Amino acid sequence: MTAEADADAQTITRSAAALLLLNELHYPLAHRGAELIRVLHELADSAEFRATGPHWWSAFDEHARHVRRSLLGATALASTAPSTGSTAPDSQELSPAWDWALAVCAADGRTRQRALAQETLPLGARALIPLLVLRCSDWAAPVRVAAQAALTDVLASSGPAELVQAAVMAWSCEGRQRGEDAVRIVAACLAGAAPEVWSGLLTDPDHRVRRRALSAAVDLDRCETAQLLALAGSDPDAVVARHAAEQLLRSFVPPGPDTPATAQAETVLRRLLASRVSAVRAVAVTVLRRAQRPDLAEPFTADRSRQVREIARWVLRSHGQDPAPACRARLARPAGEITPGAIAGLAECGDVTGPQAADLLRPQLTHQCPGVRAAVLRVLGTMRPPAVTAAELLAVMDRDPAARVQRTAATLLEAAAATVPRQRLNDLLAPGRPAPLRAQAARIIRAAGTWDRLELNLRLLHDADPALAAAAHRDVRAWATSAAAAHSRPTDEQRQSLLGLLHDAATSGDDEDVRIIRFLLTGTGRP
């Protein structure tokens, strides 16, 4: 573990310990006070104290509500001078900053109000802004008024880091009753805030903060092109990335009549079209229609996202172009350029039917990419009539090592599981076969019918593969608690075979499940 990671772990431990000690009111505080003071001092002295976010401060406010500060060596607020730090001169007493924090969270409204007087505020302390924001939504009107005045004065002389902290805290309280007052105060400060404030908010680790910050930046017209491009291109949250892209496109390709894109707009469009986020590509491709650039939309008929492919075809058709020829021509390219999206895009054009289409796709069943092979198999199997037989699907399952391809073949076989040769499936399920292949074969057999499913599960209860055995145990329980068996009857041969398997499985199966199965087979739950 690195030193930084170890420091983070210690900070989290201190933060949790502080809340736990504050919350343990059933212990005499006189016996816990020294420990609480020590933890609070260590937390305040930690370099990672800034990691304590809105939720921690809200919990601190709640847990500190009924703490008797007199038992912690607290000093009277009236005689406490303003402090710019959090370290106590005496380690056995609370520092002025923590003393103020407990006072401003006290159950007595008069104590909270006195703590909000200008001369008592611990200017520069980490606790100051979060707790002022919380008190802005206090249930006591005099406390709210004092907190709002104090927050306004503090933010007027605060730096970018403090304003970022205030915004994050205020937005987290926005859903509270009367929480809008702190948001209003912060918004007034953000309107003229320095660029580094917005940079801090738009790169906050919490995606909820970034979403709210982007919304505020749009409302206050504080969005910069470089920042929006960075968010659209690399933000890990798809909602933030999409909203940034939408704002960019509103600026460079305004809604309204179709007009050719300017050179600057085309540069932005190309950046967004190259995004790894499918939602961003979808927004950018949509704009290509009114920007009159169907040529840029054509490659996206083979995008890996179904939504993007649909929009790209719409753009082409809006300009009188049929996407199907381009999709067919794409399969004539070198194998390395053919992608699963190209296969799916061709099928989605709506004219992939008949032997000609199947002949066009079949050569790709040996493509080096498993995703392409699976996509081809899916398209052939969903043609009407299907262009691949059950025997071919079983052969693919047997010879193709890719689990993705095996799953696709099994999905297609499930629909007609009752007609698939059982002996062939038993061969694929035989011990020694690869585990993924056996799992897919079991899946098809379970889909064949109620009693085939039960027989398979009873046989697999003691299988050497623990994953298959566990799946069989779970499915026996699901089978026993479902109503499917009550609507069909096994043949005499099936009944005798199942009773024999049930006898062997009785030691490992649930007694209640065994009783239900025996009742369904014989009409009695007795052995």
N, C-alpha and C positions, 0 to 999 in steps of 0.2 A: 504494500500500500504506500503511495506517495505521501510526502509530508502534507501537501495540500488536501488530499483526500482524508488523511487522518485528522486534520484540523476541522474539516467539514463535519466528520462524524462526531468529534467532540462537541462542536457547536450545537449540532442537533440534539445531542444528549443533554447539554446544559439547558437548552430551550425547553425540552420536554420535562426535565427535572424541575425547572422553575414553575411551570404550570402545575405539575403534580403536587409540589409542596404547597402552592397557594390553594389548591383544591382540597387538600387533606384537612378539612376543618374539624373532623372528628378527633384529631390529635390535638393535645394542648399546644398552642402556638409557642408558649414559653419554652417548650422542649424542642421545637422545630425551628425557632427563629434563627439560631446561629447557622444552621444548615442552609436555610433559605437565603440569608444574607450572603453567605459564601458563594452560593450558586449564582445569585444575581450579580455579584462583583465579578466572578469569572466570566459570566456571559457578556457583561458590559466591556470587559477588557479584551475580549476575543476580537481578532482581526476580521472574523466572518460574522460579526453581529448584524451587519447590514443584510444578511440573508434572512433575518426574521421578517416575514412579509405580513400582509394585512390580516390573514387568518390567525397568525400568532398573536398579534396585538388585540384582535377581537376576543380571543380566548383569554388573554391576560386581563382585559377589562372585565370579563365575566367572572373569572376565578378570584380576582382581587376585590370583588364587591364587598365581602364581609370580613376582610382581614383587619384585625385590631393592630394598627400600626404602633401603638404604645408598647406592645410586647416585643417589637422588633427594634427598639432603640431609636424610634423616629424622633426628629426634632420638630419643634413647632414651626409651622410655615411662616408665621408672622416674624420670626427672628432669623429666618434663613435667607441668606444673601443669594442673588442669582448666581447660578453655576454654569460654566461652559463645558464641564466634563462630567464623568459618571463615576470616577474613582473616589471612594470615601477616604477621608484622612485617617480614620480608625477602622480597621477591617472588621471590628465587632459591631459597627454601627452601619445603618443604611447610608448610602451616599445621598446627597441632596437630590440628585436626579431621580433615583428610585423612590425616595421619600415623596417627592412630588407626584410620581407616577401612581403610587398607591393612593395618595390623597385625591387626585383627579378622577380616580375610579371608585371612590368610597361610596357606601350606600347612602350616606347623609348628603342631600343635595346642597346644604349650606357649606359643607366641607369641600365639595366639588367646585362650588362657585368661588370660594376663597382661593382655591388653588389656581384659578384662572385669572387672578389679578396680575397686572403687568409686572409688578415687582417680584412676584414669586416664580415666574416662568423660568425654567432651566434652559436658557438659550444655548443652542448648540448640542443639546442632548439628543440622543437617538430617539428617545421616547416622546419628545415634544410634539412633533407634527402628527404622528399616527393617533395619539390620544386627543389632540385638539380636534382632529377630524371626527373622531368618534363622539366627542362631546357636542359637536355641532348638531347631532341628531338626538341629543339627550331628551328624556321625557319631561324634564323640568324646564319651563320656558326661560327663567332667569339664567340658568346654566347654558342653554343654547345661545342666548344673546351674547353672553360673556365669551363663549368659545368662538363664535363667529367673528367677533371683534378681535380676539387674540389671534386667530388664524389669519385674518386679513393683514394685521400688523406684522406678524412673523414672516409671511410670504412676501411682503413688500420689500423686505431686506434680505431675503434668502437667495442662495445661489442655485444653479441648475440642478444639482443633486437633490436639494431639499424640495424643489418644485416637482421633480420627478416622483419623489417619495409621496408628496401630498396628492398628486394626481392618482397614483396607483391606489393609495388608501381611500381616497374619495370615491373612485369608481367602484371599489369593492363594497362600499357602503351605499351605493346608489339605490339598491333595492330595499333598503330599510325605510321604515316610516320616518319622514322628515330628513331622509338622506340627501335630498336634492340641494339643500342649502350649501353643504360643503362642495358639491359638484359645481354649483354656480360660482362660488368664490374662486375655485381652482380654474374654471374656464376663463374667468376674467384675467387671471394671471397668464394663462397659456396663450391668449390672443397675441400678446406681444413678447412671448418667450423667445429666448435665444435658440439658434438651430440645434445646439447640443442637447437642449431639453427634449426636443422632438426626436433626436437621434437616440437618446436614452430610452424614451418610451417605445419607439418603434423597433428596438432591438431587445426589449425586455424578455427574459427567459419564459415568462408566462404568456401563452398564446392569447389568453383572454385580455391581458393588458394590451397586447399588440393590436388586437381587433378593435378595442375601444379607442386606442390612440389613433388608429387610422381613421376611424369614424370622426373623431374630434378634429383631426387635421383637415379632413375634407370639409367639415362644417365651417372651420375657421380659415379655410383657404391657405393652409400652411403646407401643402404638399409640394415637394420638389421632385422633378423628373428622375433624378439619379436615385433618390430614395425609393421611389415607387418602382423603378426598374429592378432595384436590388430585392425588394420584397417580392415582386412578381416572379423573379427568377430563382430565388433561393430560400424563401421563407418556408420552414417545414410545415406550417399550418396552411392547408389548402384554402381555407376561407380568407385568410389574410392575403395570400397570393392572388386569389381571384379578384378580391375587392381592389387591390392595388392595380391589377391589370385593367379592370373596368374603369377606374378613375383615369388612368393614362389614356385609354382609348376614347373616353368622353372628351378629353382635351385635344387629342390629335386627329380624331375622326368623329366630329360631333354628329349626334343624331340629326336626321333630316333627309333632304334629297340626296340621292346617290351622286357623289362627286369623286373624281380621281384622287387617290392619296398623294399627298405631297412627299417630297424626298425625305423630310424629317419624319413624317408619319410612317413611311415605309420602313425606315430604320427601326422605329419602335416596334412596328408589327413583326418584323423579322426576329427581333429579340424575344418577343413574347411567343412567337410560333416555335421557337427553339426551347421553350421551357419544358422541364421534366414533369411539371404538374399538369395533368390532363384538363383540369378545370380552366387553367390559364390558356391552354391551346384552344379549348372550345370557345372561349370568349374572343380570342384573336381571329379564329377562322370565321366566326359569325360576322365580324366586322368586314371581312373581305368582300362580302356581297355589296355593301354600300360604298366600299372603297374601289369597286370595279376591278378586282384583282383575282379572277377565278383561276388564273395560272398558278398563284400561290396556294390555292386551296386544293388543287389536283393531287399533290403528293399525300395529302392527309386523308384521302379515301382509303389509305392503307395504314392509318394510325393504329396504335395498339389499343386505343380507347374507342369503344363502340359509339359513344356520344360524339366524339370528334369526327369519326367517319360519317355518321349521319349528317352532321352539319356540313361537312365538306361536299357531300353529294348534293345537298340542298343548294349550296352556293353555285355549283356547276349547273344544276338544272335551272336555277334562277337566271342564268345567262345563256340558256338554250343549249347547254352541252350535256351529252349523255355520258355518265361516268363509267358505264360498263366497258367500252372499248379500252380505256386506259387501264382498268383493272385487269382485263384479260391480257393485255400486252405486258403487264408487269410480271406475269408468270413465265414469260419467255426470256426474262433476264437471267444472268448468272445466278446459280443457287444461293450464293452468299448474300444476294440482294433481296431474296424472297423472305418475307416475315410472316408470322401468324396473322398479323393485321391485314396483309395483302390477301391471304386466303379468305379470311372472314369478310373483308370488304367486297371481294368478288361475289361471294354468296349472297351478300346483302343487297346487291344491285337488283335482284329480283328476276334475272333471266338465266340463272344457273340451273338448268334442268336438262334432263335427257342424256343420252350417251355421249354427246359431244362434250358437254361440260364435265362429265365424269372422266372422260379420256384426257381432258386438259389437267385435271387435278391428280389423277392416279400416279403419275411419275413422281410427285412430291411425297408419296408415302415412304420413300427411301431417303428423304432429305436428312441432312446431318443434324438439324435442329429439332429436338423433341416437340417443341411448341408448334412448329410447322406441321409435323406429322400428326399431332393431335388435332390441329385445326382442320386438316384435310379429312381425317377420319370423321370428324364431327359433321362436316359439310356433306360428305358422301352418305352418312347415315341418316341425315335429316332431309335428303331429297325425297320427293314423292313421284314414283316409288323409290325406296332406298336403293342406292347404287352400290351397296356393299352387303354381302350375305352374312348370316350368323357364322358360317364356317370360316369366312375370311376374317371376321372379327376375332374369333377364337384363335385363329392362326397368328394374328397380330399380337394378341395377348401373350401367346406362347413364345414368340420370337423377339418381340421388342422389349428391351431392358428398361425403358423409361417408364417410371411410375405414372407420369402424366398421360402417356399414351394408353397404358393399361386401364387407367380410370375412365378415359374417354370411351374405350371399347366396352368396358363393363357397363357404363351408363346406357349405351345404345342397346346392349343385350338385355338389360333389365326389363325393357318394355315388352320383350317377347321371351321372358325367362322360361315360361312353361314349355316352349317349343325347342329350347336348346338341349342337345343331347346330354343327359345327365352323366354318362360315363366320361364324356370329354371334360366336363367340369370337375369330375372326381379326379381325373388325371392331373388337372392343373392344381388341385387342392392337395395332392399327395405329399406326404412328408418328404423333406429334402428339396422341394421346390422353393424358389425365392419367396420370402415373407410377403412382399407387396402383391405378388401374383396370387398367392393363396388367399389373401384378404379380399381381393377382387372376385375370385371364383366363389368364395363363401357369400359374398354380397349378391351375386347373381342367383345362387341356389336359394337364398332366403327370399328372393323375390318370386320364386317359382310357385309358391303356394303355402298355405298354412301348415300342412303336415310335413312337407319337405323342409320347411324352415325349422320346425321343432326337431325333426330327425337330425338335421345338420348340427344344431346347437348341442343336442345331447351327445353327439359323437365328438364334438370339439371341447367338451368340458375338461377333459384330461389331456388336451393336446400339449405337445412339447413346446410349442410357441406360446409364451405367456400372454402375448397380446391377443392372439386368437382365442385362447381359453377365457380370458377376461371378457372379450366381446361376446362369447357364447353365454357366459354367466349373466351378463346384462340383458342379452336378448331373450333368454329363458324367462327372466323376470318380466320383461315387457310382453312376451307372448302369454304368460300365465295371467296377467292382469288386463289383457285386451279381450274384446268380445268376439274376435274373429273366429276362434275355434268353435264357438257356440252355433255358428251358422253353416258348418260343414261337418261331415263325418268321414273318418279314415276308412279305407278298405280293411278287410280282415287281415290281409297280409301286412299292411301298414301298422295295424293295431298291435299285432304280435311282436313285430320288430321294435315298435316304440316302447312297449312294455318291458322288453328285454333291456333296451338301452336305459330306460328309466330306473330299472332295478340296479344297474351298474352305476348310475349317476346319483342314486339316493344318498350316498354318503357325502357327496360334495355339494349337492344342491340344497337350496332352502327348503325346510320341511313343508312350509305352507305352499310353495310353488309345486313341490312334488305331489302334495295332496290334491291340488287343483287339477294338475295334469292327469293324475290317475283317475279322478272323477270324470273328466272329459273323455277318457279312453274307455272306462269300464262302467260308469254310472255310480261308482262308489269310491270314496277316498281311502278305504281300508286297503292295506297291503294284500 
